Amino acid sequence: MHTVLQVLVFLLLGFVLGAGYFALLYAEVGQFVRGASARYAIVTHLLRLAVAVLVFWLIAQYGATALLASLAGFTLVLAMLKPLTKP
């Protein structure tokens, strides 16, 4: 039972991380379309990527099950947002 709870917690954590990641990506694209500098786009992209890598590294400290569950949650957000990107 403990493992099932751990998987659900890390699945939710990955879902939240993915939602935040893609929300910030959406905001960044909006800024870039409005004429923000390339330097701003590069810095925000690297910052968003660094935070995601750091969080996944911290999650990996709990083991492969936690990492896979959080990656599944992150991917679930991507799959949910994919239909919104079609023209």
Secondary structure, 3 states (H helix, E strand, C coil): CHHHHHHHHHHHHHHHHHHHHHHHHHHHHHHHHCCCCHHHHHHHHHHHHHHHHHHHHHHHCCCHHHHHHHHHHHHHHHHHHHHHHCC
